[in-house]
Amino acid sequence: RMKENVVDLDNGITRVKQLSPKRFNFIADADKTVDGFLAHEAQTVVPEAINGTKDEVEVWAEGDELPDGVSVGDNKLDNDGNTIPVMQGIDQAKLVPLLTAALQEAIAKIETLETKVAALEAG
């Protein structure tokens, strides 16, 4: 009741092949290696799964109490004079529909090939 313009998801295999899974650790947890994606890479395939902007940094906004010599839109700096990153994130659950569609397409191809092989073996 809350959705409209519902269509089947197609080209799942093509889109999944564009994803580039990686193994990595986060700098803050160097001893733990995980499987995942780089958000900016996955964004080209599944943009709805990504929040934030690649290489975004905090900036001074309208309504902020501005330090002397700083204007709205200027980069905010930490105590060491470095820009403050705004990290991108990825909602991996939003990859599930694409992965499901790709798996269904792959199953259909396998079943077609199995039928053809069975026909050839019988003939």
N, CA, C and O of each residue as an XYZ file, in Angstrom:
492
protein
N       0.803     -1.191      0.000
C       0.000      0.000      0.000
C       0.851      1.262      0.000
O       0.338      2.361     -0.210
N       2.141      1.107      0.233
C       2.997      2.287      0.297
C       3.897      2.425     -0.919
O       4.641      3.400     -1.032
N       3.838      1.462     -1.826
C       4.747      1.476     -2.975
C       3.962      1.704     -4.257
O       2.787      1.349     -4.356
N       4.625      2.297     -5.228
C       4.029      2.446     -6.548
C       5.127      2.277     -7.584
O       6.309      2.219     -7.245
N       4.733      2.200     -8.837
C       5.693      2.029     -9.937
C       6.554      0.781     -9.732
O       7.755      0.800    -10.002
N       5.938     -0.302     -9.256
C       6.652     -1.541     -8.957
C       6.929     -2.293    -10.262
O       6.016     -2.583    -11.036
N       8.201     -2.600    -10.486
C       8.610     -3.390    -11.653
C       9.610     -4.444    -11.194
O      10.255     -4.290    -10.157
N       9.733     -5.509    -11.970
C      10.717     -6.534    -11.648
C      12.123     -5.964    -11.797
O      12.381     -5.133    -12.668
N      13.015     -6.418    -10.944
C      14.416     -6.014    -11.010
C      15.091     -6.933    -12.025
O      15.076     -8.154    -11.866
N      15.676     -6.355    -13.055
C      16.366     -7.178    -14.046
C      17.815     -6.736    -14.173
O      18.233     -5.759    -13.552
N      18.558     -7.445    -14.961
C      19.999     -7.187    -15.138
C      20.777     -7.330    -13.836
O      21.796     -6.669    -13.637
N      20.288     -8.202    -12.945
C      20.954     -8.398    -11.666
C      22.379     -8.884    -11.821
O      23.290     -8.365    -11.175
N      22.580     -9.879    -12.674
C      23.930    -10.425    -12.856
C      24.866     -9.345    -13.394
O      25.998     -9.216    -12.927
N      24.410     -8.585    -14.352
C      25.234     -7.517    -14.935
C      25.641     -6.510    -13.868
O      26.797     -6.091    -13.809
N      24.693     -6.127    -13.030
C      24.996     -5.140    -11.977
C      25.892     -5.731    -10.900
O      26.808     -5.057    -10.430
N      25.649     -6.982    -10.497
C      26.487     -7.602     -9.471
C      27.923     -7.711     -9.958
O      28.854     -7.528     -9.174
N      28.118     -8.006    -11.237
C      29.470     -8.093    -11.789
C      30.200     -6.760    -11.721
O      31.428     -6.728    -11.800
N      29.467     -5.658    -11.575
C      30.084     -4.341    -11.465
C      30.544     -4.035    -10.035
O      31.357     -3.137     -9.817
N      30.018     -4.787     -9.069
C      30.449     -4.590     -7.683
C      31.861     -5.143     -7.510
O      32.251     -6.102     -8.175
N      32.609     -4.532     -6.618
C      33.992     -4.945     -6.405
C      34.229     -5.200     -4.915
O      34.727     -4.326     -4.205
N      33.869     -6.403     -4.442
C      34.070     -6.693     -3.021
C      35.550     -6.670     -2.655
O      36.414     -7.002     -3.467
N      35.817     -6.276     -1.433
C      37.199     -6.135     -0.950
C      37.329     -6.784      0.430
O      36.331     -7.042      1.103
N      38.576     -7.044      0.839
C      38.911     -7.377      2.224
C      39.768     -6.233      2.730
O      40.680     -5.784      2.036
N      39.482     -5.760      3.932
C      40.201     -4.608      4.475
C      40.005     -4.536      5.976
O      39.204     -5.273      6.551
N      40.744     -3.643      6.599
C      40.488     -3.317      7.997
C      40.274     -1.810      8.085
O      40.759     -1.041      7.255
N      39.550     -1.424      9.092
C      39.382     -0.001      9.365
C      40.603      0.475     10.147
O      41.124     -0.262     10.984
N      41.058      1.676      9.888
C      42.241      2.219     10.550
C      42.079      2.163     12.068
O      43.037      1.884     12.788
N      40.863      2.430     12.551
C      40.613      2.437     13.988
C      40.608      1.043     14.603
O      40.643      0.918     15.827
N      40.566     -0.003     13.792
C      40.536     -1.380     14.290
C      41.442     -2.243     13.405
O      40.974     -3.136     12.698
N      42.731     -1.961     13.457
C      43.702     -2.561     12.539
C      43.813     -4.074     12.667
O      44.289     -4.728     11.739
N      43.390     -4.646     13.787
C      43.525     -6.089     13.993
C      42.359     -6.891     13.449
O      42.398     -8.121     13.482
N      41.328     -6.237     12.952
C      40.131     -6.935     12.484
C      39.952     -6.717     10.984
O      39.703     -5.596     10.539
N      40.080     -7.793     10.207
C      39.882     -7.731      8.754
C      38.455     -8.145      8.435
O      37.938     -9.111      8.996
N      37.826     -7.411      7.533
C      36.427     -7.664      7.180
C      36.269     -7.723      5.667
O      37.134     -7.273      4.916
N      35.147     -8.288      5.237
C      34.757     -8.263      3.831
C      33.776     -7.122      3.649
O      32.935     -6.880      4.515
N      33.874     -6.426      2.544
C      32.940     -5.329      2.316
C      33.172     -4.654      0.990
O      33.780     -5.211      0.077
N      32.679     -3.456      0.909
C      32.767     -2.650     -0.308
C      33.296     -1.270      0.043
O      33.138     -0.803      1.171
N      33.917     -0.627     -0.916
C      34.244      0.787     -0.775
C      32.997      1.548     -1.211
O      32.521      1.381     -2.334
N      32.477      2.377     -0.326
C      31.172      3.006     -0.558
C      31.118      3.746     -1.895
O      30.136      3.629     -2.627
N      32.156      4.501     -2.215
C      32.110      5.288     -3.455
C      32.097      4.400     -4.691
O      31.574      4.800     -5.731
N      32.670      3.191     -4.595
C      32.615      2.264     -5.729
C      31.230      1.635     -5.847
O      30.673      1.558     -6.942
N      30.679      1.192     -4.736
C      29.350      0.573     -4.747
C      28.270      1.577     -5.132
O      27.226      1.195     -5.660
N      28.512      2.835     -4.875
C      27.526      3.886     -5.165
C      27.164      3.950     -6.645
O      26.039      4.310     -6.990
N      28.094      3.609     -7.513
C      27.807      3.653     -8.947
C      26.835      2.555     -9.360
O      26.158      2.678    -10.381
N      26.760      1.473     -8.567
C      25.902      0.337     -8.890
C      24.602      0.375     -8.104
O      23.533      0.135     -8.665
N      24.680      0.674     -6.814
C      23.514      0.671     -5.927
C      23.523      1.983     -5.126
O      23.813      1.973     -3.930
N      23.211      3.096     -5.769
C      23.319      4.390     -5.091
C      22.438      4.515     -3.848
O      22.776      5.241     -2.913
N      21.298      3.800     -3.842
C      20.403      3.912     -2.691
C      20.981      3.267     -1.430
O      20.450      3.472     -0.339
N      22.051      2.497     -1.562
C      22.668      1.851     -0.408
C      23.713      2.738      0.269
O      24.218      2.397      1.338
N      24.033      3.858     -0.341
C      25.129      4.688      0.147
C      24.596      6.002      0.704
O      23.708      6.627      0.125
N      25.157      6.407      1.841
C      24.857      7.747      2.350
C      26.160      8.520      2.451
O      27.221      7.949      2.706
N      26.068      9.794      2.253
C      27.250     10.643      2.295
C      27.873     10.815      0.929
O      27.425     10.236     -0.061
N      28.917     11.625      0.900
C      29.603     11.985     -0.324
C      31.079     11.636     -0.205
O      31.692     11.864      0.837
N      31.648     11.083     -1.268
C      33.072     10.708     -1.248
C      33.932     11.932     -0.914
O      33.758     13.014     -1.476
N      34.845     11.726      0.001
C      35.830     12.739      0.405
C      35.197     14.003      0.990
O      35.819     15.066      0.974
N      33.979     13.901      1.500
C      33.328     15.067      2.101
C      34.044     15.450      3.395
O      34.543     14.593      4.124
N      34.083     16.730      3.658
C      34.634     17.243      4.916
C      33.624     18.204      5.536
O      32.772     18.766      4.847
N      33.738     18.380      6.852
C      32.846     19.307      7.541
C      33.157     20.730      7.094
O      34.317     21.101      6.914
N      32.098     21.520      6.918
C      32.251     22.927      6.552
C      31.412     23.779      7.497
O      30.470     23.296      8.125
N      31.767     25.023      7.582
C      31.020     25.966      8.410
C      29.711     26.302      7.701
O      29.693     26.615      6.511
N      28.615     26.230      8.461
C      27.287     26.427      7.884
C      26.630     27.686      8.431
O      27.027     28.223      9.466
N      25.627     28.135      7.715
C      24.808     29.253      8.174
C      24.270     28.916      9.557
O      23.740     27.825      9.764
N      24.396     29.830     10.495
C      23.918     29.595     11.851
C      25.011     29.137     12.800
O      24.838     29.209     14.017
N      26.158     28.656     12.258
C      27.282     28.293     13.120
C      27.913     29.564     13.681
O      27.901     30.609     13.030
N      28.464     29.472     14.891
C      29.224     30.589     15.440
C      30.612     30.542     14.807
O      31.426     29.677     15.130
N      30.865     31.482     13.903
C      32.084     31.444     13.089
C      33.274     32.056     13.823
O      33.168     33.146     14.384
N      34.408     31.354     13.819
C      35.632     31.955     14.369
C      36.074     33.129     13.492
O      35.634     33.262     12.350
N      36.925     33.956     14.024
C      37.448     35.086     13.254
C      38.131     34.598     11.986
O      38.882     33.623     12.015
N      37.870     35.277     10.871
C      38.512     34.973      9.609
C      37.896     33.797      8.863
O      38.418     33.381      7.829
N      36.800     33.260      9.371
C      36.161     32.092      8.755
C      34.817     32.506      8.176
O      34.095     33.308      8.768
N      34.490     31.953      7.020
C      33.215     32.254      6.357
C      32.397     30.981      6.212
O      32.933     29.874      6.257
N      31.087     31.154      6.036
C      30.213     30.022      5.750
C      30.744     29.318      4.496
O      31.045     29.970      3.496
N      30.855     28.001      4.552
C      31.365     27.221      3.426
C      32.831     26.862      3.549
O      33.313     25.976      2.843
N      33.553     27.540      4.441
C      34.955     27.179      4.664
C      35.031     25.825      5.363
O      34.124     25.452      6.106
N      36.114     25.094      5.121
C      36.319     23.817      5.792
C      36.546     24.029      7.277
O      37.249     24.955      7.681
N      35.939     23.155      8.101
C      36.250     23.145      9.524
C      37.567     22.398      9.693
O      37.858     21.458      8.954
N      38.358     22.824     10.670
C      39.654     22.206     10.923
C      39.715     21.696     12.356
O      39.128     22.287     13.263
N      40.444     20.574     12.555
C      40.635     20.073     13.909
C      41.755     20.875     14.576
O      42.275     21.825     13.991
N      42.123     20.492     15.797
C      43.136     21.226     16.562
C      44.508     21.199     15.920
O      45.361     22.032     16.224
N      44.725     20.223     15.016
C      46.016     20.128     14.323
C      45.995     20.825     12.966
O      46.985     20.796     12.235
N      44.862     21.455     12.626
C      44.761     22.162     11.351
C      44.340     21.277     10.186
O      44.432     21.693      9.031
N      43.880     20.066     10.472
C      43.445     19.144      9.417
C      41.930     19.247      9.205
O      41.176     19.516     10.139
N      41.506     19.029      7.962
C      40.072     18.992      7.706
C      39.454     17.815      8.458
O      40.133     16.835      8.763
N      38.157     17.925      8.753
C      37.441     16.902      9.514
C      36.571     16.120      8.535
O      35.623     16.672      7.977
N      36.884     14.832      8.319
C      36.126     14.065      7.330
C      34.698     13.766      7.791
O      34.428     13.616      8.982
N      33.796     13.685      6.815
C      32.444     13.174      7.017
C      32.410     11.866      6.243
O      32.413     11.863      5.012
N      32.379     10.763      6.967
C      32.526      9.456      6.336
C      31.261      9.027      5.595
O      30.142      9.286      6.038
N      31.469      8.367      4.462
C      30.370      7.724      3.759
C      30.017      6.451      4.495
O      30.840      5.892      5.220
N      28.804      6.000      4.310
C      28.379      4.734      4.885
C      27.657      3.909      3.846
O      27.236      4.415      2.805
N      27.521      2.624      4.148
C      26.823      1.734      3.236
C      25.843      0.889      4.048
O      26.199      0.313      5.076
N      24.623      0.831      3.572
C      23.597     -0.021      4.169
C      23.588     -1.311      3.358
O      22.927     -1.401      2.323
N      24.324     -2.303      3.836
C      24.497     -3.523      3.060
C      23.195     -4.270      2.843
O      23.081     -5.044      1.892
N      22.204     -4.055      3.712
C      20.903     -4.702      3.530
C      20.265     -4.281      2.202
O      19.488     -5.036      1.618
N      20.589     -3.099      1.738
C      20.009     -2.619      0.477
C      20.636     -3.297     -0.742
O      20.183     -3.085     -1.867
N      21.668     -4.106     -0.528
C      22.252     -4.903     -1.610
C      21.484     -6.210     -1.813
O      21.581     -6.828     -2.873
N      20.724     -6.632     -0.804
C      20.042     -7.929     -0.853
C      19.106     -8.075     -2.051
O      19.154     -9.118     -2.703
N      18.254     -7.095     -2.387
C      17.393     -7.285     -3.561
C      18.180     -7.515     -4.850
O      17.804     -8.357     -5.665
N      19.263     -6.773     -5.034
C      20.087     -6.954     -6.227
C      20.727     -8.342     -6.230
O      20.733     -9.018     -7.258
N      21.256     -8.764     -5.102
C      21.882    -10.080     -5.021
C      20.858    -11.193     -5.254
O      21.160    -12.197     -5.898
N      19.656    -11.008     -4.731
C      18.589    -11.991     -4.939
C      18.224    -12.080     -6.417
O      18.067    -13.178     -6.952
N      18.087    -10.930     -7.081
C      17.761    -10.927     -8.508
C      18.860    -11.611     -9.315
O      18.569    -12.392    -10.221
N      20.112    -11.325     -8.995
C      21.223    -11.958     -9.718
C      21.224    -13.463     -9.501
O      21.456    -14.222    -10.442
N      20.967    -13.902     -8.281
C      20.926    -15.332     -7.992
C      19.784    -15.999     -8.757
O      19.965    -17.082     -9.313
N      18.617    -15.367     -8.789
C      17.488    -15.924     -9.535
C      17.819    -16.039    -11.023
O      17.483    -17.038    -11.659
N      18.473    -15.025    -11.573
C      18.875    -15.081    -12.983
C      19.862    -16.220    -13.210
O      19.763    -16.944    -14.200
N      20.815    -16.377    -12.291
C      21.807    -17.449    -12.428
C      21.136    -18.819    -12.323
O      21.486    -19.733    -13.070
N      20.185    -18.970    -11.413
C      19.462    -20.240    -11.283
C      18.712    -20.553    -12.574
O      18.728    -21.690    -13.044
N      18.057    -19.548    -13.144
C      17.319    -19.765    -14.397
C      18.265    -20.216    -15.510
O      17.919    -21.103    -16.291
N      19.450    -19.619    -15.591
C      20.424    -20.022    -16.607
C      20.900    -21.452    -16.363
O      21.025    -22.235    -17.304
N      21.160    -21.789    -15.120
C      21.602    -23.151    -14.792
C      20.527    -24.154    -15.173
O      20.827    -25.186    -15.774
N      19.270    -23.862    -14.829
C      18.174    -24.781    -15.152
C      18.024    -24.959    -16.662
O      17.765    -26.066    -17.136
N      18.185    -23.881    -17.411
C      18.117    -23.981    -18.869
C      19.242    -24.870    -19.396
O      19.020    -25.727    -20.251
N      20.437    -24.658    -18.884
C      21.580    -25.474    -19.312
C      21.401    -26.936    -18.920
O      21.753    -27.828    -19.692
N      20.857    -27.196    -17.731
C      20.611    -28.578    -17.309
C      19.607    -29.258    -18.237
O      19.771    -30.428    -18.583
N      18.582    -28.532    -18.634
C      17.587    -29.083    -19.555
C      18.232    -29.400    -20.897
O      17.969    -30.454    -21.475
N      19.074    -28.498    -21.402
C      19.746    -28.727    -22.689
C      20.697    -29.920    -22.598
O      20.755    -30.736    -23.518
N      21.439    -30.027    -21.500
C      22.360    -31.145    -21.336
C      21.583    -32.458    -21.277
O      21.981    -33.445    -21.897
N      20.479    -32.472    -20.536
C      19.669    -33.683    -20.437
C      19.130    -34.087    -21.807
O      19.101    -35.275    -22.127
N      18.705    -33.123    -22.618
C      18.195    -33.415    -23.954
C      19.302    -33.977    -24.848
O      19.076    -34.908    -25.620
N      20.504    -33.396    -24.731
C      21.624    -33.892    -25.532
C      22.024    -35.308    -25.103
O      22.325    -36.151    -25.948
N      22.026    -35.565    -23.809
C      22.396    -36.896    -23.317
C      21.334    -37.935    -23.704
O      21.664    -39.098    -23.938
N      20.084    -37.527    -23.772
C      19.015    -38.455    -24.137
C      19.000    -38.734    -25.642
O      18.550    -39.785    -26.099
N      19.504    -37.758    -26.389
C      19.441    -37.882    -27.855
C      20.588    -38.600    -28.383
O      20.692    -38.792    -29.594
